[in-house]
């Protein structure tokens, strides 16, 4: 055993890449001035500034424009000449940091709670900042994410996190910004293409009339919120009801209600909830939202389209309908955002989803806005991020090419609140390891 130990010890010293990502640390706060100059700045609100300059002080944007910096003394200067500068991308609904190795390894997953009505579940306390997937998202320009629980009819609350932190307390960007509800399906069909919400109505429907069962479930959901409203209206409580207390933010508008569903009937239910309870409602999924875009606009309902690179929701739809839906919502004036919940690529293709929407009717700046400023507005963080404007956090991405085009997108620098974060991750480390092994670098 002693001889075995002697042989192994130097091998561990000579092979740090085996501990992939153990040497990737969160960036230290940058307390001074930072100037990004010479790049093409895509503000995120549709405006583009050629050969622009962004001045940052203590993590906040203090100046942006086409003028050259007046004084660079004492400042860190990043030359972005010939580069494209963007706001940090935002992934609005994800199990990032809650699910690591897939559903087959329960010990690595903490996204699904038992039970049906779980408004007290707080996804943020289970968020794993050491997830190896996080680094791959940063390397694709995604700097913020909405960490979201799953399961049941009411899944719990999501929190917006920034993707460079030691622990969940450091990561939290906006605590518990939304309560998530999975709407029951009105159709007895399998979720072949990823549509239709969750809970016990996911997958194949139970025997019986699916519409009747869905309406009964919705009545139960409405009864819960009516009782919660009455409970919260009481000046004093003889007993504390934690489930009712957990939805207080929906009634005082400090939280939003994210209702998951793809079918038109599910979205009509969401509109009905907004009318009856006055909730600020966003539809998550919304693959059939193009059918009722004008109605969604009329009722001020926003939409997060879950996965653009997908087949249509029904066999009768155009095969490219998911690609066309963003342009339909844009034309109708609906506030919408794009998401990426693809399990195999693990959410890194958010920008390329937006790029596909450009090929089907959106302008490049509209598509960029759908993964930056629109998402920030829906998540209630547009006062802090989503665009490169004075007073906002310096969440900035510098790319060697068009961030929406997988052929030219090459992320070179990322800043979260003014801190330049590492773009290294397990996959890049493994790439260099095997390039070295075979003498290719």
N, C-alpha and C positions, 0 to 999 in steps of 0.2 A: 504493500500500500504506500510506503514511503517513496519508493521509486516511481510509482504512478503519479503521485503528487508533484514530485520534482519535474517530471516530464510535462505535465499539464500547465503548470504555473506560467512558464514563459510563453506558451502558446496563447494563453489568455491575454498576455500583455501585447503580443504581436498582432492580435486580431480584434481590435475594437469594433469593427463593423458588425461582428456577431451580435453585439448589443445594439441593434439598429434603433436609432432614435433616442437612446439614453443620453446622448450628448447634444440633443436639440433642446435648448432651454428657452423659456419666455424671455423676450427682450426687456432690458432695463428701461425705465422711463427716461425720455430725453427731455431735459428741462430747459434747454436753450432754444435758439432760433434755428429753423430749418428752412431752406429755400430750394424749391424745385423749379428749375428754369430751362427754357428752350423747347419744351415739348408741346405737342398738340393736346390741349386740355379739353376733355369732354366733361362738361360740368355736371351732366346728369339730368338737367331740366330742359334739354334740347339745344342748349347753347354750346358752341364750339369756339375755342380761342386758339388761334394759331400762334406758335412761338410765344407761348404764355408763361407766366410766372406765378407760383403759389408760395406765399410766405406764411410760415407756421411758427407760432410761439407757444411753448409749453403745451403742445398737443392740439392747439386750436388754430384754425385758419384765420389769419388776420388781414390778408390781402390776396387778391387774385385778379389778374388782368394781363393785358398784352404788353404792359410796360416792363422794361428791364428792372431788376431790383436796384433800389436807390443806394442801399448800403449793405454789403455782405460781411462787414467786419464782425468777427466773432461768431458767425453763423456757419453751420454745416451746409454746404452747397451740393446739390445733386444735379448733375448735368443730364437733362432729358432730351437733348437735341436729337431730332429724328425719331423720337419715341412717342407713344400714345399714353396719355395720362387719364385715368378714370377714377370715379369713386369706387370704394370697396364694394364688391358684390355681396348681396344678402340672400341667403337661403332661408325662406320664411317658415317652412314646416318640415321637420326632419327628426329622425331618431338618432342623429349623430351624437356620439358620446354615451348613448344608452344601449346601443346594440353594436357589438364588435365583430363576432364571428358567425352571425346568422342564428336562426332559430334553433339549430341543432345543439347548441351549447348553452344551456340555461344559465350557467354560472357567469357568462360574459354578457348577459342581456338583462336590462332593467327598464324596459319600456312598456311592459304590459302588466296591469294590475288585475287581480281577481275582482269579481263583482261587476255590477251594471251601472250604478250611479256613484261615481267617484270624483266629485268636484274638489275634494280635499287633497287629491294627489298633486304633488308639486314635482314636476320633472327635474327641476334644477338641482335638487339635493342628490339626485342619482347621476348627474352629469360627470363623466370621466374626462378630465382635461388631458389625460395621458393617452387617450385613444390615438392609435397610429393612423387613423383615417383623417384626423384633423389636419395634419401636415400636408396631405395630398390636396385638400381643399384650398389651403392657403396658397399653394403653388399654382393654383388655377384662378387666383384673384378673389376667392370667397373669404371674406373677413368677418362676417357676422352670420349667425344662424339662429333660427327659432327652434329650440329643443322642446319636443312635443311628446307627451304620453299617448298611448294607444289603448284600445280595448274598451268594452262596455258601451253604453249609450252616452254617458258623460265621462270622458277620459280623464279630465283634470286640467291643470293649467300649464301653459308653456311659458318659457322665458327666453328672451333674446340674449345670446351670449356673444362675446368677442372671442376669436379663435386663437388667442395667445395668452395663456394664463396658467398659473400654478395650481389653482383649485377653483371650485365652482363659485366661491365668494368673489374671487378676482375676476372670473369670467363674466359674471352677471352684468349685462348692459341695460336691460330693462326687466325687472322682476315681474313674473306672472302677468304678462301682457294680454293673454287671451285664455278663455275657457273653451275647451273643445267638445263638440257634440257630434256623434255619428248618427246620421239620419237613417232610419230603416228603409230598405229597398221596397219599391212598389211593384217589382217585377220578379217573377219566379224564374231566374236564370243565374247561371254561375257568373262570377266576376272574372271572366276569361281575360279581359284586357285591363284589369286593375281598377275598374270603376266601382262606384256605389257605396262608399262609406264602410263602417266597420261594425263592431258589436256583434250581437247574436244574429243579426240579419245579414252578415257577410257570407259570401259563398253561396251554396244552394239554399233556397228558402225551405222552411219547414212545410210539411203537407198542409194544404188548406189554401184559402184565398189570400194571396200576398198583400193585396190592397187593404183588405179588412184587418189583417194583422198589423200592417204598418200604421194604419189610422189609430188602432187601439194603442199601439206603442207611443204614438205622438200625443194621444190624450193623456197617457201616463206622464209623459215628459212635461206637458203643459201644466198638469196638476202639481208636479214638483215645483215648477217656477212660480205658480200662483201661491202655493203654500210658503215658499221662500219669500215672496213679496210681502205677504201678510206678516210673517215672522219678523222681517227687517223693519216693518212699519211700527212694531211694538216698541214703546219707550224703554221697557225693561222686560227681561226674560226670566221666568222662573227656572227654566232649564236651558242650557246652551245646546243648540243644534248645530254641530260643526259643518254639516253639509249645506244647510241654509246660509250660514255665515260665510262659507267659502265662495258664494256667488254674489256677494254684496257688490263687488266691483262692476258687475254687469248692470246693476240698477243705478249706481251713481256715476257710470260711464268712465270709470278708471280702468276698466277692462273691456275687451271686445269678445264677441261670441263668434267663434269659428265653427261653422256647421259644415260637416263633411258630407258631400253627396255629388253625384254626377247627373242624375235624372231630372227632367223638367219638374216633375211632381215634387221631388225633394226640394228643389229650389223655390217652388211656390210655398212650401211649408216654411222655409227660411224667411221668405217675405212676410208671411203671416206672423211669425214670431217677432219680427222687427216692428210690425204694426201694433201687435197686442201689448208687448212688453217695453217697447221703446229701446230695445237693445241695438247696439252698433254691430251689425251682422256682416260677416264675410263668408262667402261660400268657398270651401276648399275642395277642389276637384273640378266641378263645373264643366265637364266635357260637352254637355249639351247646352251650355249657357248661350251659345250663338243663336239658339232658337228663340230665346226670350231676352235678347240684349236690351231692347228698348224698355222692357218692363223692369229689368234690373236697374237701369239708369234712372227711371222714374222713381223708384223706391230707394235710391241711394245705397244699393247693395254692391259691395266690391267682391272681386273674384280672385282667387289664387288658382291658376291652372296647374294641376299637379305634374303632368308629364307630357311634354309636347311630342317626344319621339315615341309614339304609341299608335296602335291601331284605333280606329273609330269605336265609339261606344256601342253602336249597333251595326248589324250587317247591312242595313239600308243606307247608312251614311257614306258620303264620299270617302275613299280610302285616305285622302289627304286632308280630311276635315280637321283633325287636331292641329295641323300646321296652319290652317286658315283661320281658326277661331280667334287668335289674338287680334288680327286685323279687323274682324267683325266687331269685337268689343271696343277696339280703339275708335272705329268709325261711329259707334253708338254713344261714345263718351263715357263708357263704364270704366271705373278705376279698377285696373287689374294688374296682377303680378304673375311672374312665371316662377315655377319651382322645378326641382329635379329630385324625384324620389326613386330613381332607378337603383335597384339593389346591387346589380352586378358591377356597375361603374361607381357605385357609392357616392353619388351626388356631385361629382366633380364637373359634370358636363353642363352645368347651369348656363354658362355663357353661350354654349353651342346650341342649346334649346332656343335661346334668344336669336342666335344667328339663323336658325331655320325659319323663325317667324319673319325675318327680314326678306327671305326668299319668297314669302307668301303674303306680302302686302305691307308690313311695317317698314318704316325708315329705320336706319341704324340707330339714330338717337332715340326713337320711340322704343325700340327693342332694348336698348341700354337702360332706359328709364324703367322698363318693366322688371328689371332685376336689381334696381338701385332705388331711385326716389319713390316710385310707385309702391315698392315693397315697404320702404320706410314709412310711408303714409299709412298703409294698411296696418302695419305693426305698431303705429303710434310713436315712432322714433324719428320722424322727419325733422324735428327741431334740432336734432343732434347729428344726423348723418343722412346718407342717401344721395347727397350732391356735394359738390365742391364749392361751398359758399362761405362767406365770412361769418365767423361765429360758430361754425360747426366743427365737430371733431375731424382731425386730419386722418381720415381713413382713406388711403390713397393707394392706387395700383399703377405701376408703370410697366407697360408692355412694349416689346420690340416691334409688335405689329397689331393688327386688328384683334381685339380680345374676343370678338364674336366669331372669328374664323379660325377653326382648328388648324388650318395650314400655316397661319402666320402668327397666331397667338403665342407669345413667349414672355412669360412674366419675369421681369428682372428685379423689381423692387416692390415690396408691400409695406405700408405703414399703417399701424393701428393706433389711433390717438397720438400720432406723431412718432411712435416707436417703430424703427425698422425691424420687422420680424423675419425670422429665418424661413427660407423657402426649402430648406432641406427636409427630407422625410424618409421613411423607411424604403420607399420605392427607389428614390434617387440613390440612396446608399447602397442598395442591392445592385443597382445598375453599375455604379462605379466599382463595386466589389468584383463583379464578374467580368467587367471590362479589364480590370487589373489581372484577374486570374488568367485570362486568355491573351494577355499582352496587347490589348487594343487601345490602351491609353497610358 
